[in-house]
Amino acid sequence: MKLSDVTLREGDQMPGRNYTTDQKIDSAHQLDKLGIDFVQAGFPATGEKDQTVITELAEAIQADVVALARALIADIDAALDANTDVVDVFIPVSDLHLEHLLGMSRDDMIKMLGDAVDYVYDHSVEIHVTLADAFRTDTENLIEVIETVPQAQYVTLADTVGARTPKSVEKILLDLKGNIDLSRIGVHFHDDLGCATANTLVAYNIGVAKADISIAALGERAGNTSLEEVVAACSTDRGNTLGIEESKLIPVCKQVLNTLGEEVDERKPILGNKIAEHESGIHTAAMLENPATLEPYDPQRFGGSRQLLFGASTGSSASRQILERAGVDFDDNTVKNYKEVLTEQGPLTFDESITLAKEMFGD
């Protein structure tokens, strides 16, 4: 499954955000270090900023640069003028969106999309198509639309309002699989129900060819599928890195967040500063023996680090291990005294705890 990063476009559309040209260009260069297949750098029809970003990146990064465009000639021209590698033409396909967003019939929508795709094809640029609100569209209608755009290398099905859960995503994709070659199908999920990453993993298991992802799930409303979560999950559970440089995952994601002025919760999966921090006495004792006891993966695998803390909750077992590693000869009374000082001075890091043991009992 190829990955298309939408951080720079979706993140920039969040309320109160207005990433600068330099922020987007710098972030794209950082993303490129990961080995991302596609970077959706912007929506050129919105103005000069995204046009400049796409023009500069198209010749500068290894990833294919994607420009978003509505199924309108003016939007497509803006993308073409920016010398993008890929034009991603999007159009609503659900009955609800056709009525209230486009105000046109399904037949008219299909003609509009066909004309737009033909126009891109005539300019010899790679074509992707995104079907908005696809996961609230009848399967028969999806098949009809997909079959009308054979020129598109990928057709992405978007869960535009984050309305689907893994069970319904599985059903829709399996229904399609009997009629459509999934090697052309991509997915785009929003996290309104907290299911974006899970939905993407379901799509991966079924065999879709491409997924839109975003660093730290940055995106409109509740955000999009999290890049780092999908990569870590596929790598640890399926042995597939999706072409991403594992050891660079956390550092690059944090670099991009810093460049864009974005923050994440300290308990955010993969990226949060607290997720590999352990203080419970039972936990730290086990972690000193074998970290895999209470971690799904070694944080260093993805460029992170763990933190063991010792203090009031540290038990006798962990205290003995620290004293032993500090090279201290100890008995039960030594352990008792050490625990008392840990309680007073903690929480301390592992290195600080070793130093304390040496100061208290060293020769």
N, C-alpha and C positions, 0 to 999 in steps of 0.2 A: 504494500500500500504506500503510495507516494503522499507526501505531506505538502500542503499549501498553507503557508503562514499568512494569516489575515490580521495580525496584530496592528500593523501600521494603518490599515484602513478602518477596521472595526474599532480599534482603540481611539482613533482620532474622531470617531463619530459619537463617542460618549459625551453626555452633557458636561459642559465646563472644560472640555479639552480642545486644544488647538495646537497640535504638535507643529513645530517649525520645520522648515525644509531641512535644516542641518540635523535636527533630531531624527527625522525619518531616514535620511541618508545614512547617518552614523549607525542607526539601529539595524538597517538592512545589511550593512557590512558586517556587523557583529553576528547577525543571524546566519549569514553566509558561511561563517566558520563552522556551523553545525552540520552542514551538508544538506540543508533544506532543499527540496526539489523546486518549489515555487514560492515566490514572495509577492503577495498581492499588495503592492506599494501604494495604491491609491485609486482615486476616481477622477480622472483627468477633467471630466466635464464640470467639476466643481470649481476649477480655476487654475491659476498659474502655479500655485504651490505644488500640487500633485503632478502637473505636467512636467515641472522641473525635476521633481524627485524621480519620476519614471525615466525621463530622458537620461539623467546622469547615471542611474543604476543599470540601465539596460546594457551598457558597455562595460560596466565596472565589476559586476558580481557574477559568480558562477551559476547561481540559481536563475531560473527563468523568471523574468519580471512580468507580473500580471497587472493589467489595467482593467478596472471594472467599467462597464458601460451598460446603460439601458439599451433596449432594442430600438434605438433611435440613431439615425445617420449622423446627427450632430455629435452625439456622445461617442460614437465609433470614430469619427474623424478626429476628435480630441485625443483619443487613445492612439490612433495611428500617427498623428502628428508628434506624439511624444516618443515615437520609435519603440514602443513596447514590444516585448517578445511574444506576449499572449494577450488577446482581447477576450475577456470573460463577459459575455452578453447575458444579462439577467432579465427575467420577465416573470410576473406573477402567473400562477396556473390554477390556483384553487378557485372554486365558484365564488367564495367570499371575496377574494382579492380581485377577481375579474370584475365583479359588480361594483365594489366600493373603491378600488384603487385605479383600475384601468377604465372602467365604464364601457366595456366592450364585450362582444360575444367570444366564445371559445374559438370559433372559426377565424374571427378577425385577429385574435391573439396569435394563433398559429401562423397566419399569413405574415403578421408583423415580425414575428421571430424569424421565420424563414427568409424574409427579405433582408433582415439584419445580418443573419449568418451568411447569406450569399454575398452580401457586400464585403464582409470581412474576408471571406474566402477569395474573392476577386482581388484582394490586396495581398494575398500570399502570406498572411500572418496566422499563426496557430490560433485556433478557436476553441474556447471553452464556453459552455452554456450553463447558467445556474437557473434552476426553476424554483422561484420563490413560493413558499408555502406548499411545497410538494408533498410533505407528509400529511397534509390535510386534503389531499386530492385523490380522487378515485384512481385505482391502479390502471384501469382501462384508459383513462384520460392521460395518465403519465406515459403509458406505452405509446399512445398516439403521438404525443409531443416528441418524445425521444426519437421515434422512427422518422420524424420529419426533418431531423438535423443530422444526417449521417456525416456531414463535414466536420462536426465538432469532435475533437479528440476525447474530451470528457464532458459529460452532462452531470452536473452536481444537483442533488436533491436537497433542498434546504428545509429544515425545520425552523422556519422563520420566527415563530413565536415561542419556540421551546415547549411545544405541546405534547411531545411524544415521550414514551418510556421504552425501555429495552424490549418488552414483549411486543408492543405494537410496531416498533421499528423492525424487529425480526420478521414479523408477519408480512409487512409491506415489502421488504427486500426479497424474502423468499417467494412471494407472489410474482415479483418482477423477474426473478432469476429464471423462471421457466420460459420467459418471453424475450428477455433483454440480456445481452452480453454484459455482465457486471465489470468486465475489464474496461468499460467506458464510463462506469458510474462512479461519481464522487458523492460525498455527504458533507453537510454543513449543519451543525447543531448549535442551538442556544440552550443556556443552562437554567431557564426559568423554573423548571421542576427539579433542578439539581441532577439531571440525568445526561448532560452533554457528553461527558467522557465515557460513561457506561454505554450510551447509544453508539458512540464511535467505535468502541471495542466490539460491540455486537456486529456492526457493519464490517469491521475488519475480519471477524470470524466467518462471516458469510461470503466474503471475497470481493468487496468493493475495491476499486483501483486507487482511489484518492480520498483524502479527508482534509477539510479545512480545520486548522488549529490556531491557537493564539496563546502567547506567553501569559502565564498567570490568569488565563481565561479572559483577558481584556476584551471587552466588546460591549455592545449595547445591552441595556437592562442588566440581567444577571450575568452576561458575558457569553463567551463561546467555549467550545471544547478546549481544554487545557493542553498545550503542547507538551509540557514536561510530564503531565500525568499519563498521556497516551504513550509516550516514548518509554517511560519507566515501566509501565504496566506490560507493554509488549515485550520489552527486553527481559524483565524478570520472570514473567509468567509464560511467555511463548518463545523466548530465545531469539527474538527478532528486534534489532535496534532500529529498524525502518530507515537505515542508511544514515542515522545520526551519530555523530562523534560523542559517545557516552560521557567521556571524562570532561567534556566541555559543556554539558547540558546545563548544570546549575550556574557555573560562572557566567556563561553567555546570557542566560535568561536574566540574571541579576544585573549584568551590564546594561542590557536593553532597558530594563525597568528603571535603572538609575538615569540612563540617557533621556528617557521619556518623562522623568519626574514622577514615576508611579511607585506605589508602595503595595506590599501584600501583607496579609495577616500573618503573625508570627507562627500560626499553626496551619498555614496553607500547605497542603500536601506537596512534597518534593522540595519546595522552595522556602518554606517557613523556617525561621531561625530556631524554633523550639522543637521541631519534629524529631530531631535526633539527639535530644537532651534527656538525660535520665538521672533521677535523684532518688527514687524509691530504694530502700535498703535491699529488698529482695531483687529488684531489677539490677542495681549496680553490681551486686555480688555475682549474679549470673552473667552480666555483660563482661566482667573481668575474666571470667572463665572462657566464655565464647559469645561474642557479640551477636551471632546469628540466632541465639536463644530468643531474643526479643526484638529483632529487627527484620523487616522483609527483605532488606538489601543493605550492603555496605554503602554508606553515604559517599565514600570516596569513589565508588564506581561511577557516579554521576558528577564528580567534582565537588562534593560536599564534605562535611566532617561531622563526627559525633562529639558530644560533650557529656562526660560523666561528672556528676556533681555529688559531693559528699558533705554531710552535715548532720542535723538532728535525726534524720531518718536512716542514717547509715547503721547497719547492724554489725554484729561481731564477725560474721563471715567476710564481709567486704573490708572491714578494718584489718583483719588478719592478712588478707591479700595485699593491702596497701603496705602494711608493715614489712611483709616479706619482700615485696618488690623494692622497698626502700633499703633493704639489706639490714633490717633491725632484728636482733634477737629478742623475742618477746614471750611473755607468759600471759595468763589470764588477767593479771593485774595491769600489765602493760596495755593490753587491749582495752581494758576498762578506762584507764586514764586517757588513752588516745581518743576514745569515743567521746568522753566528756569535753575534751578540748575541741574536737570537731563540731560538737553541738554548739559550743560558744562562738566559734569563729566561722562556721559554715554558713551557706554552702560554698565549698571550695572546689575548684577544678581538680582533675586527677593530678596534674603536675603540682599544683599548690598543696594537695594532700600529701604527696610524696615529700615535698620540701618540709612540710610541717612535721612529718614523722622523723625525718633526719635531724631537724632542729631539736625535737624533744628527746630523742633517744640515741642520736648518733654519737660516735666516739668524739 
